[in-house]
Amino acid sequence: MPNTDNFQLPQEFLIVGAAVKTGLFDAVKDNPCDLQELVARTECDPRAVWTVTEALVALGYLTYEGDKVKLTQEAHAVFYEPGHEKYTGFSFMHTYNLINSWMQLPEVMKSGQPAPKKKSPERAQNFMAAMKHHASQNAPLIAEYCLRGLPANARVLDVGGGPLTYAMAFAEKGAKVTVLDLPEIVDMMQPQLDPSLPIRMEKGDFTRGLPRGPFDLVYLGNVCHIYGEKENRKLFRDAAKELKTGGRLAINDMIRGTGPRAALFAVNMLVNTSSGGTWTYEQYKTWLEDAGLTADPWVEVGGRQLILAVKR
């Protein structure tokens, strides 16, 4: 049913996002400072800095120590302490960056085209951080489920796996992993990869083709919603070609028709992609079967919806 509680401006989120974008939190992370120094460090307007700082104090992100501004312990844990149970880092900035696209939904509905947006290293970094943060807890469970029954040292192709969360989970369970992602993503993430892990990153575009197999498992984590039927059918055919007989294709994505989340997320794909969306299990099953793969019923693992399909 309609929820009018949602008809509110997300003020706290917008204020915190602006503070991240202007470097305000970074400016006081290690060196508390007074407002004049904060203006200089952020290169922002004095009135604006005072107004936003006062709001962040009221919200519990900042506090005053004498005339100096510093992060509260709680905010420091959320933003800068990866081991803390409440840590998010700045992964939420991916959602913040999406707001502009969502605000153009009326124009998108008229044109049928995604909202224009500028690519930037910062946006890519925020996206990687968000994907890594959201997958960190369920990746080991999903890796275990996907690898169950496959040979030891299984060969895994992680398509679009740039954040490396799932690749590391597969590797920790003995798999040899190839990660395919765009050149700029590989360049960004390669320095973060532990060279002792059996993970190799390869630059490419999965809409054009996949690395040569044969693989025991091709893993598609949050990939299929980016594209429509034509692209997904090609991806499944390409994956089937690179799988061993008896090998698996794993789809980790939201399945339309299983609840409101997938339908809402499809709107995100509408404003951000040319053909993306969320798809029903029946659609996936048909596309997989046409590619020579037999789809198992979908299951929920670690809070994520998975479809496994086997090469006949």
C-alpha positions in Angstrom: 0.0 0.0 0.0 1.2 3.6 -0.5 3.5 4.8 2.3 3.2 8.6 2.8 6.0 8.5 5.3 8.3 8.3 2.3 7.0 11.7 1.1 9.8 13.5 2.9 13.0 15.2 1.6 16.0 13.0 2.7 17.7 16.0 4.4 20.2 14.1 6.4 21.4 12.0 3.5 21.8 15.1 1.2 23.7 17.0 3.9 26.1 14.1 4.6 26.6 13.5 0.9 27.4 17.2 0.4 29.9 17.0 3.2 31.6 14.1 1.6 31.7 15.7 -1.8 33.2 18.9 -0.5 35.8 17.0 1.6 34.4 18.3 4.9 34.8 15.1 6.8 38.2 14.4 5.4 39.2 17.9 6.5 38.6 17.2 10.2 39.3 13.5 10.2 42.8 13.8 11.7 43.1 17.5 12.5 40.2 19.2 14.3 40.0 22.9 13.2 37.9 26.0 13.8 35.4 27.2 11.3 37.8 29.6 9.6 40.3 26.8 9.0 37.5 24.5 7.8 36.5 27.2 5.2 40.1 27.3 4.0 40.5 23.5 3.9 37.2 22.9 2.0 37.4 26.1 -0.1 33.7 26.7 0.6 31.6 29.7 1.5 31.9 30.7 5.2 28.1 31.0 5.7 27.6 27.6 4.0 30.3 25.9 6.1 28.8 27.3 9.3 25.2 26.3 8.4 26.1 22.7 7.3 28.5 22.2 10.2 25.8 23.2 12.7 23.4 20.7 11.0 26.0 18.0 11.2 26.6 18.7 14.9 22.8 18.5 15.5 22.7 15.2 13.6 25.6 13.7 15.6 28.4 13.6 12.9 30.4 16.5 14.2 31.0 18.0 17.6 32.8 21.0 19.0 35.8 20.8 21.3 36.3 24.4 22.4 36.1 26.3 19.1 37.4 23.4 17.0 35.2 21.1 15.0 35.9 17.3 15.0 34.2 14.1 14.1 32.2 12.3 16.7 33.4 8.8 17.7 30.3 7.3 16.0 30.9 9.1 12.7 34.6 8.2 12.7 33.6 4.5 13.1 31.0 4.7 10.3 33.4 6.4 7.8 36.9 5.5 8.7 37.1 2.2 10.7 36.6 -0.8 8.4 36.6 -3.3 11.3 33.7 -1.6 13.1 30.3 -3.2 12.9 28.7 0.0 11.7 31.3 0.8 9.1 30.1 1.9 5.7 32.9 4.1 4.5 31.6 6.3 1.8 29.9 3.5 -0.1 26.6 5.3 0.2 27.9 8.0 -2.2 26.9 5.7 -5.1 23.3 6.2 -4.1 23.9 10.0 -3.7 25.3 10.1 -7.2 22.1 8.4 -8.5 19.8 11.1 -7.2 20.4 13.4 -10.2 19.4 10.6 -12.6 16.2 9.8 -10.6 15.2 13.5 -10.6 15.1 13.3 -14.4 12.6 10.4 -14.4 9.8 12.5 -16.0 12.0 13.3 -18.9 13.1 9.7 -19.2 9.5 8.6 -19.2 8.9 10.9 -22.2 12.0 10.1 -24.2 12.6 6.4 -23.2 16.3 7.3 -22.9 18.5 7.2 -19.8 19.3 10.4 -18.0 22.6 11.9 -19.2 25.4 11.7 -16.7 29.1 12.4 -16.7 31.6 9.6 -16.1 34.3 10.3 -13.6 36.9 8.3 -11.6 35.1 9.5 -8.4 31.8 8.0 -9.5 33.5 4.7 -10.5 35.3 4.6 -7.1 32.0 5.2 -5.3 30.3 2.4 -7.3 33.1 0.0 -6.5 32.9 0.9 -2.8 29.2 0.4 -2.8 29.3 -3.0 -4.5 32.1 -4.2 -2.2 30.3 -3.1 0.9 27.0 -4.6 0.0 28.5 -7.9 -1.0 31.0 -8.3 1.8 28.8 -10.3 4.2 27.1 -12.6 1.7 30.0 -13.4 -0.7 31.4 -16.3 1.3 27.9 -18.0 1.5 27.3 -17.5 -2.2 30.7 -18.7 -3.2 30.3 -21.9 -1.2 26.9 -22.5 -2.7 28.0 -21.9 -6.3 31.1 -24.1 -5.9 29.4 -27.0 -4.1 30.0 -30.2 -6.0 32.5 -28.7 -8.4 36.1 -30.0 -8.7 38.8 -28.8 -6.3 40.6 -25.8 -7.7 37.6 -25.1 -10.0 38.2 -22.5 -12.7 35.8 -19.6 -12.2 35.1 -16.6 -14.5 33.7 -13.7 -12.6 32.1 -11.4 -15.2 32.1 -7.8 -14.2 33.7 -8.7 -10.9 35.8 -5.6 -10.5 35.0 -5.0 -6.9 36.8 -8.3 -6.2 34.6 -9.3 -3.3 33.2 -12.4 -4.9 36.5 -13.2 -6.6 38.3 -13.3 -3.2 35.5 -15.4 -1.7 35.9 -17.9 -4.6 39.7 -17.9 -4.2 39.5 -18.4 -0.5 37.5 -21.6 -1.2 40.2 -22.9 -3.5 39.0 -21.7 -6.9 41.3 -20.2 -9.6 39.5 -17.0 -10.6 39.6 -14.9 -13.8 37.9 -11.5 -13.3 36.7 -9.7 -16.4 35.9 -6.0 -16.3 36.4 -2.8 -18.2 40.0 -1.5 -18.6 39.5 1.5 -16.3 38.0 -0.7 -13.6 40.9 -3.2 -13.8 43.4 -0.3 -13.6 41.6 1.0 -10.5 41.3 -2.3 -8.7 44.5 -4.2 -9.7 46.6 -2.4 -7.0 44.2 -3.6 -4.3 44.5 -7.3 -5.4 46.7 -9.5 -3.2 49.2 -11.0 -5.7 49.3 -14.2 -3.6 45.7 -15.0 -4.4 44.9 -17.2 -7.5 43.0 -14.3 -9.1 43.8 -12.8 -12.5 42.2 -9.7 -13.8 41.5 -9.3 -17.5 40.5 -6.2 -19.4 37.5 -6.5 -21.7 33.8 -5.9 -22.4 31.6 -8.9 -21.8 29.0 -7.6 -24.3 31.7 -8.3 -27.0 33.0 -11.6 -25.7 34.4 -13.6 -22.8 37.8 -15.0 -22.0 38.5 -18.4 -23.4 37.6 -21.3 -21.1 36.9 -24.0 -20.3 35.5 -22.9 -17.0 33.8 -24.9 -14.3 31.7 -21.8 -13.2 30.8 -18.5 -14.9 29.5 -16.1 -12.3 27.2 -13.2 -13.2 26.9 -11.0 -10.1 24.6 -8.0 -10.6 25.2 -8.1 -14.3 22.0 -9.1 -16.0 20.0 -6.1 -14.8 22.3 -3.8 -16.7 21.1 -5.0 -20.1 18.0 -6.3 -21.9 17.0 -9.5 -23.5 19.2 -9.3 -26.6 22.4 -8.6 -24.5 21.6 -11.3 -21.9 20.8 -13.9 -24.5 24.2 -13.3 -26.1 25.9 -13.3 -22.7 24.4 -16.7 -21.8 25.4 -18.1 -25.2 28.9 -16.8 -24.8 29.1 -18.2 -21.3 27.8 -21.6 -22.4 30.6 -21.8 -25.0 33.3 -21.3 -22.4 31.8 -23.8 -19.9 32.8 -27.4 -19.5 30.1 -29.9 -20.0 28.4 -30.1 -16.6 29.8 -26.6 -15.7 27.6 -24.0 -14.2 26.4 -20.5 -14.9 25.4 -18.6 -11.7 23.2 -15.5 -11.8 23.0 -13.3 -8.7 20.4 -10.7 -9.4 16.9 -9.5 -8.4 14.1 -11.5 -9.9 11.0 -9.7 -11.0 7.8 -11.0 -9.6 9.2 -12.1 -6.2 8.5 -8.8 -4.4 8.5 -5.0 -4.8 12.3 -4.6 -4.6 13.0 -5.8 -8.2 10.2 -3.6 -9.6 11.6 -0.6 -7.9 15.2 -1.4 -8.9 14.0 -1.6 -12.5 13.2 2.1 -12.4 16.9 2.7 -11.4 17.9 0.8 -14.5 15.4 2.8 -16.6 17.0 6.1 -15.6 20.6 4.9 -15.9 20.7 2.4 -18.8 19.4 2.1 -22.4 18.0 -1.4 -22.0 18.5 -2.6 -18.4 15.8 -3.8 -16.1 14.8 -6.7 -13.9 13.6 -10.0 -15.3 11.3 -12.9 -14.2 12.6 -16.4 -13.5 10.6 -17.6 -16.5 12.5 -15.1 -18.8 15.8 -16.2 -17.4 14.8 -19.9 -17.7 13.9 -19.4 -21.4 17.1 -17.5 -22.2 19.2 -20.1 -20.5 17.6 -23.1 -22.1 17.9 -21.5 -25.5 21.7 -21.2 -24.8 21.9 -24.9 -24.0 21.7 -24.6 -20.2 19.3 -26.2 -17.8 18.1 -23.8 -15.1 17.5 -24.9 -11.5 14.7 -23.2 -9.5 15.8 -19.9 -8.0 17.0 -20.0 -4.4 17.9 -17.4 -1.8 21.4 -17.5 -0.3 22.7 -14.9 2.1 19.7 -12.7 1.3 20.4 -12.7 -2.4 18.5 -14.4 -5.2 20.4 -17.0 -7.2 19.8 -19.0 -10.3 22.2 -21.9 -11.2 22.1 -23.4 -14.7 24.1 -26.4 -15.9 25.6 -26.9 -19.4 24.0 -30.0 -20.9 
